[in-house]
Amino acid sequence: MANQRGSSSSSFNYYYNDVFLSFRGDDTRGNFRDHLYDALIQKKIKTFIDDKLRKGEDISGALLKAIETSRISVIIFSTNFASSNWCLDELVTILECRKTNKQKFMSVFYKVDPSEIRKQEGSFDEALAKHEKKFQDNKEKVERWRAVLTEAASLAGWPLKEDGNEMQLIEEIVQDISQANPPPPPPTPPRVKPLAYRKLLITKHTFGQLESICPPGGRDKIVLYTTSLGAVLRTYQACNDVRAALTNLGVMFSELDVSWEHEGYLKELRELMIDKGREATMPPRLFVKGRYVGGSEDVFKLLEEGWFCQVLQHNSSSTSCKDCGETGFQQCSHCKGKGSVICASCRPT
């Protein structure tokens, strides 16, 4: 569900996740949070949780990026929520994205009264008092935390009392998120010239002619390195085009987003292409079963020439396809030959 293009006013106009889940681990891990996460995943709602990213005092760039590239943020307020710098910084970023990117914001009051958060009473007052002592030289930081807590608690959310029915509430949350997060539109078909305008005399191109460069674990896979950042529009669009081409052909592939620094995919790509120059490390980059295909221009050149399907099938046979003459496309019967469609005989299964 997550690969839907957004209309964000920021540089992030691509939603990598459907939901970003913010929580205080000590209060909710192993119970409510895990049950909610499992229910979202069962409904094919791509959900991000940040268990592996909490290191040090300050929120990481990878975590900020995860928030900014999520369609919906769900915050689970709990008793010890305000004792965590990370939770409070997440809340600041989430509310900023709500205003600037029009992202959806939802909250759960897990065994805590919203008025206690809004007025900063009880455990929230104690936690913020400790933060004020710790950040004496940065009082504005704590004041900002107080302000966003008041703002968030003033918005409507799902309350769960001590004797509340957790599973019933989780069903309601998942249903509301599903309705607020419609499935993505079908992928854009590859940009292919009409059959009448393409050269049918092509140079033989077989799988064996591709250079042997294999990503980690990619010996039997199709691996596509992309970026979800829209700052460089040309690169971002090229990634979308290649992704759509593979999807339209019904190809199963592993997509590795180099903008996710904590995964190390950018470093991995640079090491693979160390002898190819800087331009070769710019996504998209496609690898098929341990062979390097290239970037978007290479992919679409093969696609137009009719060899892309054979590359994907790892087929180096010189036998021509009877239906399309190795072009990979046939004349479209619905438009009287003015356009072309993918050849069913060459299409990967």
Residue frames as qw, qx, qy, qz and C-alpha x, y, z in Angstrom:
[[0.000, 0.882, 0.472, 0.000, 0.00, 0.00, 0.00],
 [0.391, -0.719, -0.027, 0.574, 2.86, 2.38, 0.72],
 [0.426, -0.076, 0.444, 0.784, 4.24, 3.09, -2.73],
 [0.193, 0.821, 0.524, 0.123, 1.80, 5.91, -3.38],
 [0.357, 0.290, 0.019, 0.887, 2.91, 9.30, -4.59],
 [0.184, -0.687, -0.528, 0.465, 1.92, 12.13, -2.33],
 [0.237, 0.800, 0.245, 0.494, 1.21, 15.80, -2.93],
 [0.574, -0.618, -0.219, 0.491, 3.42, 17.04, -0.12],
 [0.194, 0.976, -0.019, 0.102, 4.66, 20.60, -0.23],
 [0.458, -0.724, 0.477, 0.196, 8.05, 19.54, 1.11],
 [0.241, 0.560, -0.727, -0.315, 10.83, 17.77, -0.73],
 [0.216, -0.036, 0.971, -0.095, 9.31, 14.46, 0.35],
 [0.621, 0.223, -0.088, -0.747, 6.63, 13.81, -2.25],
 [0.655, 0.114, -0.725, -0.183, 6.87, 10.04, -1.98],
 [0.675, -0.479, 0.323, -0.460, 5.36, 8.07, 0.91],
 [0.333, 0.367, -0.867, 0.038, 7.59, 5.14, 1.80],
 [0.069, -0.154, -0.917, 0.360, 5.37, 3.98, 4.70],
 [0.304, -0.603, -0.579, -0.456, 1.66, 4.00, 5.27],
 [0.565, -0.790, -0.153, -0.182, 2.01, 4.48, 9.03],
 [0.346, 0.433, -0.582, 0.596, 4.71, 5.70, 11.42],
 [0.700, -0.569, -0.421, -0.093, 4.10, 4.32, 14.91],
 [0.135, 0.561, -0.459, 0.676, 5.41, 6.42, 17.83],
 [0.797, -0.482, -0.324, -0.164, 5.39, 4.87, 21.30],
 [0.238, -0.702, 0.587, -0.325, 7.16, 4.59, 24.67],
 [0.609, 0.213, -0.760, -0.077, 8.66, 1.13, 24.63],
 [0.057, 0.127, -0.824, 0.550, 8.67, 0.59, 28.39],
 [0.477, 0.133, 0.421, -0.760, 4.89, 1.08, 28.52],
 [0.754, 0.379, 0.057, -0.534, 3.64, -0.59, 25.33],
 [0.387, 0.475, -0.763, -0.205, 6.26, -2.95, 23.90],
 [0.086, 0.061, -0.984, 0.142, 5.15, -6.58, 24.12],
 [0.219, 0.454, 0.765, -0.400, 1.49, -5.73, 24.52],
 [0.390, 0.760, 0.348, -0.387, -0.63, -3.01, 22.91],
 [0.143, 0.734, -0.421, -0.513, 2.00, -1.76, 20.46],
 [0.148, -0.229, 0.918, 0.289, 2.85, -5.23, 19.17],
 [0.372, 0.441, 0.804, -0.142, -0.81, -6.17, 18.82],
 [0.339, 0.815, 0.127, -0.453, -1.56, -2.98, 16.88],
 [0.036, 0.618, -0.634, -0.464, 1.48, -3.44, 14.66],
 [0.267, 0.004, 0.951, 0.159, 0.56, -7.05, 13.86],
 [0.397, 0.624, 0.619, -0.264, -3.02, -6.03, 13.01],
 [0.260, 0.812, -0.155, -0.498, -1.80, -3.31, 10.63],
 [0.058, -0.444, 0.809, 0.380, 0.63, -5.66, 8.89],
 [0.381, 0.239, 0.893, -0.026, -2.12, -8.29, 8.45],
 [0.405, 0.782, 0.391, -0.269, -4.12, -5.66, 6.56],
 [0.672, 0.339, 0.270, 0.600, -1.07, -4.98, 4.34],
 [0.047, -0.987, -0.039, -0.146, -0.60, -1.52, 5.86],
 [0.710, 0.292, -0.303, 0.565, 3.14, -0.83, 5.73],
 [0.471, -0.868, -0.081, -0.134, 4.04, 0.32, 9.25],
 [0.496, 0.507, -0.453, 0.539, 7.33, 1.68, 10.56],
 [0.670, -0.739, -0.064, -0.010, 8.47, 1.15, 14.14],
 [0.303, 0.816, -0.392, 0.297, 11.81, 2.47, 15.33],
 [0.881, -0.471, 0.038, 0.031, 13.01, -0.23, 17.74],
 [0.866, 0.035, 0.068, 0.495, 16.47, -0.45, 16.14],
 [0.386, 0.671, 0.059, 0.631, 17.20, 3.26, 15.80],
 [0.412, -0.888, -0.045, -0.197, 17.24, 4.56, 19.37],
 [0.785, -0.074, -0.167, 0.593, 20.89, 5.38, 20.06],
 [0.315, 0.118, -0.110, 0.935, 22.12, 8.48, 21.88],
 [0.039, 0.454, 0.485, -0.746, 20.25, 11.53, 23.08],
 [0.299, 0.446, -0.142, -0.831, 19.21, 13.11, 19.79],
 [0.782, 0.409, 0.400, -0.248, 16.73, 11.82, 17.27],
 [0.509, -0.186, 0.623, 0.565, 18.49, 10.35, 14.22],
 [0.252, 0.384, -0.363, -0.811, 18.24, 11.58, 10.65],
 [0.180, -0.054, -0.928, -0.323, 16.92, 8.18, 9.57],
 [0.019, -0.478, -0.806, 0.347, 14.07, 8.45, 12.06],
 [0.175, 0.546, 0.091, -0.814, 13.19, 11.98, 10.92],
 [0.238, 0.243, -0.665, -0.665, 13.11, 10.71, 7.35],
 [0.091, -0.240, -0.966, -0.030, 10.84, 7.83, 8.37],
 [0.113, 0.578, 0.554, -0.588, 8.34, 10.30, 9.83],
 [0.194, 0.544, -0.179, -0.796, 8.47, 12.62, 6.83],
 [0.308, 0.211, -0.753, -0.542, 7.93, 9.78, 4.35],
 [0.030, 0.279, 0.941, -0.186, 4.90, 8.28, 6.13],
 [0.182, -0.478, -0.524, -0.681, 1.31, 9.04, 5.12],
 [0.596, -0.675, -0.213, -0.379, -0.06, 8.76, 8.67],
 [0.235, 0.344, -0.704, 0.575, 1.56, 9.10, 12.10],
 [0.708, -0.527, -0.386, -0.267, -0.01, 7.28, 15.04],
 [0.097, 0.490, -0.599, 0.626, 1.18, 8.28, 18.52],
 [0.691, -0.424, -0.585, -0.017, 0.54, 6.02, 21.49],
 [0.133, -0.651, 0.353, -0.659, 0.50, 8.31, 24.53],
 [0.781, -0.304, -0.538, 0.091, 1.25, 6.39, 27.73],
 [0.569, -0.797, -0.152, 0.134, 2.25, 7.11, 31.32],
 [0.593, -0.536, 0.245, 0.548, 6.00, 7.45, 30.68],
 [0.609, 0.657, 0.305, 0.322, 5.78, 8.95, 27.18],
 [0.080, 0.974, -0.066, 0.202, 7.15, 12.35, 28.22],
 [0.650, -0.650, 0.338, 0.204, 10.18, 10.86, 29.98],
 [0.752, 0.101, 0.454, 0.467, 11.71, 10.05, 26.58],
 [0.036, -0.598, 0.246, 0.762, 13.54, 12.77, 24.61],
 [0.108, -0.017, 0.822, 0.559, 13.03, 10.67, 21.48],
 [0.081, 0.593, 0.801, 0.007, 9.25, 10.47, 21.90],
 [0.002, -0.814, -0.250, 0.524, 9.00, 14.22, 22.41],
 [0.074, -0.481, 0.488, 0.725, 11.23, 15.01, 19.41],
 [0.137, 0.235, 0.886, 0.375, 9.17, 12.62, 17.30],
 [0.071, 0.737, 0.631, -0.232, 6.02, 14.47, 18.38],
 [0.034, -0.708, 0.097, 0.699, 7.55, 17.82, 17.36],
 [0.062, -0.237, 0.720, 0.649, 8.41, 16.50, 13.88],
 [0.115, 0.402, 0.898, 0.137, 5.05, 14.76, 13.44],
 [0.089, 0.799, 0.460, -0.378, 3.07, 17.90, 14.21],
 [0.035, -0.600, 0.339, 0.723, 5.30, 19.93, 11.88],
 [0.075, -0.006, 0.860, 0.506, 4.59, 17.42, 9.10],
 [0.132, 0.604, 0.771, -0.152, 0.90, 17.65, 9.87],
 [0.093, 0.822, 0.163, -0.538, 1.02, 21.39, 9.17],
 [0.034, 0.643, -0.476, -0.600, 3.50, 21.61, 6.30],
 [0.051, 0.174, -0.898, -0.401, 2.94, 18.28, 4.49],
 [0.687, -0.059, -0.083, -0.720, -0.75, 17.80, 5.34],
 [0.381, 0.096, -0.918, 0.048, 0.08, 14.40, 6.77],
 [0.673, -0.498, -0.348, -0.421, -2.58, 12.67, 8.85],
 [0.051, 0.371, -0.705, 0.603, -2.17, 12.54, 12.64],
 [0.755, -0.390, -0.398, -0.345, -3.86, 10.02, 14.92],
 [0.004, -0.475, 0.683, -0.554, -3.38, 9.42, 18.63],
 [0.724, -0.330, -0.598, -0.094, -4.12, 6.74, 21.19],
 [0.272, -0.638, 0.421, -0.585, -4.39, 7.59, 24.88],
 [0.728, -0.003, -0.685, 0.035, -3.19, 4.31, 26.34],
 [0.637, -0.513, -0.516, 0.253, -4.34, 4.18, 29.97],
 [0.316, -0.213, -0.174, 0.908, -3.71, 7.90, 30.37],
 [0.154, 0.813, 0.499, -0.257, -6.14, 10.84, 30.54],
 [0.474, 0.583, 0.239, 0.615, -5.76, 13.39, 27.70],
 [0.205, -0.940, -0.070, -0.263, -6.28, 16.22, 30.20],
 [0.740, -0.574, 0.163, 0.310, -3.22, 15.03, 32.14],
 [0.655, 0.147, 0.324, 0.667, -1.15, 15.49, 28.97],
 [0.170, 0.784, 0.308, 0.512, -2.81, 18.75, 27.96],
 [0.350, -0.908, 0.024, -0.229, -2.29, 20.34, 31.40],
 [0.524, 0.459, -0.602, 0.390, 1.01, 18.49, 32.02],
 [0.609, -0.548, 0.319, -0.476, -0.01, 16.95, 35.31],
 [0.956, -0.190, 0.208, -0.083, 1.05, 13.76, 37.09],
 [0.820, -0.125, 0.359, 0.427, 3.79, 11.76, 35.34],
 [0.511, 0.672, 0.230, 0.484, 3.98, 14.33, 32.53],
 [0.179, -0.955, 0.097, -0.215, 4.67, 17.16, 34.98],
 [0.738, -0.555, 0.334, 0.188, 7.36, 15.08, 36.71],
 [0.792, 0.207, 0.347, 0.457, 9.05, 14.14, 33.41],
 [0.335, 0.815, 0.134, 0.454, 9.09, 17.72, 32.10],
 [0.409, -0.895, 0.166, -0.057, 10.49, 19.01, 35.40],
 [0.792, -0.311, 0.383, 0.360, 13.42, 16.60, 35.01],
 [0.628, 0.513, 0.313, 0.494, 13.92, 17.76, 31.42],
 [0.009, 0.967, 0.029, 0.251, 14.06, 21.40, 32.59],
 [0.586, -0.725, 0.329, 0.151, 16.89, 20.56, 34.98],
 [0.790, -0.001, 0.458, 0.407, 18.72, 18.56, 32.33],
 [0.455, 0.510, 0.370, 0.629, 18.34, 21.21, 29.62],
 [0.248, -0.777, -0.265, 0.514, 18.93, 24.37, 31.66],
 [0.203, -0.435, 0.356, 0.802, 20.90, 25.85, 28.78],
 [0.121, -0.078, -0.703, -0.697, 18.15, 25.07, 26.26],
 [0.277, 0.285, 0.652, -0.646, 14.87, 26.03, 27.89],
 [0.494, 0.351, -0.233, -0.761, 13.28, 26.65, 24.51],
 [0.334, 0.127, -0.906, -0.228, 13.52, 22.93, 23.76],
 [0.038, -0.252, -0.886, 0.387, 11.45, 22.02, 26.82],
 [0.321, 0.411, 0.244, -0.817, 8.96, 24.80, 26.13],
 [0.450, 0.272, -0.578, -0.624, 8.51, 23.42, 22.63],
 [0.243, -0.062, -0.968, 0.028, 7.84, 19.97, 24.09],
 [0.138, 0.352, 0.656, -0.653, 5.23, 21.41, 26.43],
 [0.393, 0.396, -0.099, -0.824, 3.54, 23.21, 23.56],
 [0.448, 0.174, -0.742, -0.468, 3.29, 20.15, 21.29],
 [0.110, -0.164, -0.941, 0.274, 2.01, 17.97, 24.14],
 [0.261, 0.417, 0.435, -0.754, -0.78, 20.49, 24.75],
 [0.434, 0.380, -0.365, -0.731, -1.54, 20.73, 21.04],
 [0.339, 0.104, -0.903, -0.241, -1.59, 16.95, 20.46],
 [0.036, -0.248, -0.882, 0.398, -3.72, 16.20, 23.52],
 [0.326, 0.397, 0.229, -0.827, -6.27, 18.78, 22.36],
 [0.455, 0.246, -0.597, -0.613, -6.89, 16.81, 19.18],
 [0.886, -0.087, 0.092, -0.446, -9.34, 13.93, 19.05],
 [0.214, 0.436, -0.874, 0.004, -7.92, 10.46, 19.71],
 [0.770, -0.203, -0.561, -0.225, -8.78, 6.94, 20.82],
 [0.350, -0.593, 0.526, -0.499, -8.96, 6.55, 24.63],
 [0.761, -0.044, -0.646, -0.023, -8.17, 3.22, 26.28],
 [0.491, -0.668, 0.304, -0.470, -8.85, 2.99, 30.01],
 [0.212, -0.436, 0.851, -0.201, -7.44, 0.43, 32.42],
 [0.547, 0.150, 0.788, -0.239, -10.43, -1.87, 31.96],
 [0.522, 0.570, -0.166, -0.612, -10.86, -1.10, 28.23],
 [0.892, 0.210, 0.399, 0.025, -11.13, -3.70, 25.47],
 [0.261, -0.583, 0.507, 0.578, -7.75, -3.57, 23.66],
 [0.360, 0.097, 0.816, 0.442, -8.64, -5.80, 20.72],
 [0.247, 0.779, 0.577, -0.014, -11.87, -3.95, 20.00],
 [0.045, -0.900, 0.073, 0.427, -9.99, -0.64, 19.99],
 [0.336, -0.376, 0.666, 0.549, -7.29, -2.04, 17.70],
 [0.377, 0.436, 0.771, 0.273, -9.96, -3.15, 15.22],
 [0.138, 0.921, 0.322, -0.171, -11.40, 0.39, 15.21],
 [0.213, -0.760, 0.341, 0.510, -7.95, 1.94, 14.69],
 [0.388, -0.098, 0.771, 0.496, -7.07, -0.38, 11.82],
 [0.323, 0.652, 0.674, 0.127, -10.44, 0.27, 10.17],
 [0.037, 0.949, 0.114, -0.292, -10.04, 4.05, 10.43],
 [0.280, -0.598, 0.531, 0.532, -6.48, 3.89, 9.07],
 [0.435, 0.188, 0.797, 0.374, -7.59, 1.68, 6.17],
 [0.256, 0.822, 0.508, 0.021, -10.28, 4.19, 5.22],
 [0.073, -0.942, 0.101, 0.312, -7.84, 7.12, 5.52],
 [0.238, -0.564, 0.682, 0.401, -5.15, 5.30, 3.53],
 [0.833, 0.430, 0.118, -0.327, -6.59, 4.18, 0.16],
 [0.825, -0.033, 0.426, 0.371, -4.64, 1.71, -2.00],
 [0.155, -0.527, 0.368, 0.750, -2.18, 3.23, -4.51],
 [0.667, 0.584, -0.043, -0.461, -3.15, 3.78, -8.14],
 [0.939, 0.174, 0.224, 0.195, -1.97, 1.22, -10.71],
 [0.491, -0.468, 0.325, 0.659, 1.64, 1.76, -11.84],
 [0.392, 0.754, -0.172, -0.498, 2.32, 3.89, -14.88],
 [0.929, 0.251, 0.236, 0.138, 3.03, 1.62, -17.88],
 [0.572, -0.304, 0.333, 0.686, 6.51, 1.82, -19.44],
 [0.308, 0.778, -0.073, -0.542, 7.04, 4.58, -21.97],
 [0.577, -0.013, 0.723, 0.380, 7.28, 2.56, -25.18],
 [0.217, 0.384, -0.367, -0.819, 7.23, 3.90, -28.74],
 [0.825, 0.320, 0.181, -0.430, 4.51, 2.54, -31.08],
 [0.808, -0.047, 0.537, 0.237, 5.62, -0.57, -32.93],
 [0.631, 0.706, 0.246, 0.207, 5.58, 1.19, -36.33],
 [0.119, 0.953, -0.213, 0.179, 8.19, 3.71, -35.18],
 [0.619, -0.621, 0.476, 0.065, 10.69, 1.35, -33.52],
 [0.336, 0.589, -0.698, -0.232, 13.69, -0.14, -35.26],
 [0.964, -0.087, 0.101, -0.230, 13.20, -3.85, -35.77],
 [0.794, 0.383, -0.341, 0.326, 16.81, -4.46, -36.85],
 [0.475, -0.824, 0.233, -0.204, 18.52, -4.69, -33.46],
 [0.308, 0.553, -0.746, 0.207, 21.89, -5.82, -32.19],
 [0.792, -0.244, -0.559, -0.028, 21.83, -9.17, -30.41],
 [0.140, -0.580, 0.496, -0.632, 22.00, -8.64, -26.66],
 [0.764, -0.212, -0.607, -0.057, 22.15, -11.67, -24.37],
 [0.656, -0.747, -0.030, -0.104, 22.26, -12.09, -20.61],
 [0.875, -0.173, 0.030, 0.451, 25.83, -13.38, -20.79],
 [0.455, 0.536, 0.045, 0.710, 27.03, -10.08, -22.25],
 [0.345, -0.871, -0.048, -0.346, 26.05, -8.20, -19.09],
 [0.246, 0.554, -0.624, 0.493, 28.86, -7.43, -16.66],
 [0.698, -0.337, -0.623, 0.108, 29.07, -9.71, -13.62],
 [0.008, 0.326, -0.433, 0.841, 28.42, -7.46, -10.59],
 [0.523, -0.416, -0.730, -0.144, 26.38, -9.04, -7.80],
 [0.339, -0.610, 0.221, -0.682, 24.78, -7.19, -4.86],
 [0.130, -0.227, 0.870, -0.418, 24.84, -9.03, -1.49],
 [0.433, 0.228, 0.801, -0.346, 22.41, -11.94, -1.72],
 [0.510, 0.575, 0.003, -0.640, 21.47, -11.03, -5.29],
 [0.156, -0.272, 0.872, 0.376, 22.73, -14.11, -7.12],
 [0.067, 0.337, 0.910, 0.231, 19.19, -15.39, -7.75],
 [0.049, 0.741, 0.526, -0.414, 17.27, -12.12, -7.43],
 [0.288, 0.651, 0.266, 0.650, 16.39, -8.99, -9.33],
 [0.421, -0.568, -0.335, 0.623, 17.65, -6.06, -7.25],
 [0.222, 0.748, 0.263, 0.567, 16.74, -2.41, -7.87],
 [0.391, -0.332, -0.320, 0.796, 18.49, 0.42, -6.01],
 [0.034, 0.752, 0.422, 0.505, 16.24, 3.52, -5.81],
 [0.168, -0.038, -0.417, 0.893, 15.73, 6.67, -3.75],
 [0.090, -0.706, -0.702, -0.015, 12.51, 7.95, -2.19],
 [0.206, -0.603, -0.132, 0.759, 13.83, 11.50, -1.91],
 [0.457, 0.743, 0.458, 0.173, 12.32, 13.97, -4.36],
 [0.236, -0.792, 0.099, 0.554, 14.98, 16.68, -4.00],
 [0.043, -0.380, 0.651, 0.655, 16.54, 15.79, -7.36],
 [0.703, 0.331, 0.241, -0.582, 13.42, 15.42, -9.49],
 [0.600, 0.499, -0.539, -0.317, 15.12, 13.78, -12.48],
 [0.151, 0.278, -0.929, 0.193, 16.63, 11.02, -10.33],
 [0.418, 0.097, 0.672, -0.604, 13.41, 10.52, -8.38],
 [0.712, 0.412, 0.005, -0.569, 11.32, 10.26, -11.58],
 [0.473, 0.448, -0.739, -0.172, 13.80, 7.84, -13.16],
 [0.094, -0.126, 0.922, -0.354, 13.41, 5.56, -10.13],
 [0.580, 0.284, 0.439, -0.625, 9.63, 5.74, -10.46],
 [0.638, 0.492, -0.344, -0.482, 9.84, 4.88, -14.18],
 [0.337, 0.336, -0.879, -0.009, 12.01, 1.79, -13.72],
 [0.264, 0.021, 0.819, -0.509, 9.92, 0.61, -10.76],
 [0.644, 0.375, 0.209, -0.633, 6.74, 1.00, -12.84],
 [0.553, 0.465, -0.596, -0.349, 8.31, -0.87, -15.77],
 [0.139, 0.193, -0.954, 0.183, 9.21, -3.86, -13.59],
 [0.384, 0.183, 0.663, -0.615, 5.82, -3.82, -11.86],
 [0.634, 0.435, -0.072, -0.635, 3.97, -3.63, -15.17],
 [0.516, 0.379, -0.740, -0.205, 5.87, -6.68, -16.42],
 [0.889, -0.343, -0.125, -0.275, 4.79, -8.64, -13.34],
 [0.628, 0.366, -0.559, 0.399, 8.39, -8.98, -12.10],
 [0.715, -0.674, -0.162, 0.087, 9.22, -9.84, -8.49],
 [0.540, 0.509, -0.274, 0.611, 12.15, -7.68, -7.36],
 [0.561, -0.565, -0.359, 0.488, 13.88, -6.40, -4.24],
 [0.183, 0.844, 0.078, 0.499, 13.89, -2.59, -3.97],
 [0.638, -0.355, -0.290, 0.619, 16.66, -1.07, -1.84],
 [0.038, 0.960, 0.184, 0.209, 16.21, 2.62, -0.95],
 [0.642, 0.207, -0.253, 0.694, 19.64, 4.31, -0.74],
 [0.121, -0.662, 0.068, -0.736, 18.13, 7.27, 1.14],
 [0.795, -0.572, -0.072, -0.188, 17.71, 5.08, 4.23],
 [0.205, 0.743, -0.580, 0.265, 21.16, 5.65, 5.70],
 [0.569, -0.449, 0.608, -0.325, 20.76, 3.19, 8.59],
 [0.948, 0.179, 0.239, -0.112, 20.35, 0.31, 6.12],
 [0.430, -0.547, 0.552, 0.459, 23.68, 1.10, 4.41],
 [0.733, 0.479, 0.473, 0.102, 22.36, 0.64, 0.86],
 [0.313, 0.939, -0.133, -0.040, 24.11, 3.75, -0.49],
 [0.290, -0.690, 0.656, 0.100, 27.47, 2.55, 0.80],
 [0.721, 0.052, 0.689, 0.055, 26.70, -0.88, -0.62],
 [0.635, 0.729, 0.254, 0.023, 25.92, 0.57, -4.08],
 [0.100, 0.927, -0.355, -0.066, 29.07, 2.69, -4.06],
 [0.484, -0.468, 0.731, 0.110, 31.20, -0.33, -3.26],
 [0.746, 0.326, 0.578, 0.058, 29.60, -2.30, -6.09],
 [0.532, 0.798, 0.204, 0.196, 30.22, 0.50, -8.60],
 [0.492, -0.732, 0.144, 0.448, 33.61, 1.64, -7.26],
 [0.465, -0.175, 0.537, 0.682, 35.25, 1.40, -10.70],
 [0.301, 0.603, 0.660, 0.331, 32.36, 2.97, -12.63],
 [0.128, 0.291, 0.042, 0.947, 32.61, 6.59, -11.51],
 [0.144, 0.144, 0.523, -0.828, 30.31, 8.78, -9.43],
 [0.526, 0.103, -0.235, -0.811, 27.45, 8.85, -11.94],
 [0.565, -0.008, -0.799, -0.206, 27.09, 5.07, -11.76],
 [0.195, -0.163, -0.803, 0.539, 26.28, 5.33, -8.03],
 [0.348, 0.088, 0.123, -0.925, 23.20, 7.46, -8.74],
 [0.376, 0.289, 0.869, -0.143, 19.94, 5.48, -8.60],
 [0.925, -0.114, 0.253, -0.258, 18.16, 3.80, -10.18],
 [0.144, 0.527, -0.824, -0.152, 20.55, 0.87, -10.71],
 [0.912, 0.018, 0.056, -0.407, 19.25, -2.54, -11.76],
 [0.035, -0.445, 0.894, 0.034, 20.93, -5.91, -11.20],
 [0.884, 0.065, -0.106, -0.452, 19.54, -9.20, -12.50],
 [0.991, -0.122, 0.035, 0.041, 20.79, -12.45, -10.97],
 [0.704, -0.452, 0.242, 0.491, 24.31, -11.21, -10.34],
 [0.495, 0.300, 0.389, 0.717, 24.58, -9.17, -13.56],
 [0.053, -0.528, -0.172, 0.830, 24.59, -5.38, -13.89],
 [0.398, 0.653, 0.604, 0.223, 21.92, -4.07, -16.28],
 [0.293, 0.259, 0.085, 0.917, 22.39, -0.32, -15.70],
 [0.100, 0.274, 0.371, -0.882, 20.32, 2.79, -15.04],
 [0.508, 0.541, 0.466, -0.483, 16.99, 3.97, -16.41],
 [0.418, 0.658, -0.361, -0.511, 18.32, 4.76, -19.90],
 [0.053, 0.307, -0.937, -0.159, 19.82, 1.27, -20.20],
 [0.352, 0.241, 0.847, -0.318, 16.61, -0.36, -19.00],
 [0.517, 0.638, 0.279, -0.498, 14.38, 1.53, -21.45],
 [0.279, 0.589, -0.613, -0.447, 16.80, 0.99, -24.33],
 [0.063, -0.094, 0.993, 0.034, 16.59, -2.77, -23.75],
 [0.395, 0.424, 0.674, -0.458, 12.83, -2.48, -23.34],
 [0.481, 0.666, -0.060, -0.567, 12.35, -0.66, -26.65],
 [0.267, 0.506, -0.752, -0.328, 14.69, -3.02, -28.48],
 [0.877, -0.040, -0.254, -0.405, 12.79, -6.02, -27.18],
 [0.613, 0.254, -0.696, 0.276, 15.61, -7.63, -25.17],
 [0.263, -0.471, 0.481, -0.691, 14.52, -6.65, -21.69],
 [0.887, -0.178, 0.063, -0.422, 12.19, -9.62, -21.20],
 [0.885, 0.228, -0.372, 0.160, 14.99, -12.01, -22.19],
 [0.227, 0.494, -0.555, 0.629, 17.36, -10.36, -19.72],
 [0.546, -0.375, 0.355, -0.660, 14.79, -10.72, -16.95],
 [0.965, -0.013, -0.011, -0.261, 14.22, -14.36, -17.84],
 [0.409, -0.580, 0.677, 0.195, 17.98, -15.04, -17.95],
 [0.819, 0.385, 0.426, 0.000, 17.44, -16.26, -21.51],
 [0.134, -0.644, 0.485, 0.577, 20.41, -16.12, -23.89],
 [0.620, 0.286, 0.709, 0.176, 18.76, -18.17, -26.59],
 [0.025, -0.288, 0.397, 0.871, 19.03, -16.85, -30.14],
 [0.097, 0.412, 0.869, 0.257, 15.65, -18.34, -31.11],
 [0.157, -0.152, -0.106, -0.970, 13.24, -15.63, -32.23],
 [0.331, 0.315, 0.691, -0.559, 9.83, -15.33, -30.66],
 [0.199, 0.346, 0.783, 0.477, 7.26, -16.27, -33.32],
 [0.021, -0.807, -0.584, 0.086, 4.73, -13.78, -31.97],
 [0.074, -0.966, -0.054, 0.241, 6.84, -10.62, -31.74],
 [0.720, 0.588, -0.110, 0.353, 10.09, -11.35, -33.61],
 [0.668, -0.142, -0.327, 0.653, 12.19, -10.72, -30.46],
 [0.039, 0.558, 0.016, 0.829, 10.89, -7.16, -30.07],
 [0.138, -0.153, -0.743, 0.637, 9.04, -8.03, -26.87],
 [0.326, 0.382, 0.315, -0.806, 5.89, -6.26, -28.09],
 [0.267, 0.371, 0.822, 0.340, 2.95, -6.92, -30.38],
 [0.126, -0.258, -0.269, -0.919, 0.61, -4.58, -32.21],
 [0.252, 0.181, 0.641, -0.702, -2.36, -3.59, -30.10],
 [0.063, 0.359, 0.861, 0.355, -5.57, -5.10, -31.50],
 [0.033, -0.742, -0.581, 0.332, -7.72, -2.46, -29.79],
 [0.027, 0.808, -0.042, -0.587, -6.10, 0.54, -31.52],
 [0.776, 0.614, 0.142, -0.026, -5.65, -1.03, -34.98],
 [0.838, 0.188, 0.018, 0.511, -1.89, -1.28, -34.82],
 [0.134, 0.875, -0.081, 0.458, -1.18, 2.35, -33.84],
 [0.381, -0.724, 0.479, -0.318, 0.20, 1.28, -30.45],
 [0.601, 0.246, -0.758, 0.065, 1.87, -1.78, -28.96],
 [0.761, -0.531, 0.146, -0.343, 1.40, -4.12, -26.02],
 [0.274, -0.553, 0.785, -0.049, 3.77, -6.48, -24.19],
 [0.615, 0.211, -0.692, -0.314, 4.17, -9.81, -25.95],
 [0.827, -0.373, 0.171, -0.386, 2.47, -12.52, -23.90],
 [0.953, 0.167, -0.212, 0.139, 4.96, -15.12, -25.13],
 [0.512, 0.434, -0.393, 0.629, 7.98, -13.16, -23.84],
 [0.390, -0.702, 0.139, -0.580, 6.40, -11.88, -20.63],
 [0.180, 0.273, -0.859, 0.393, 8.07, -13.32, -17.49],
 [0.676, -0.427, -0.492, -0.344, 5.91, -15.61, -15.42]]
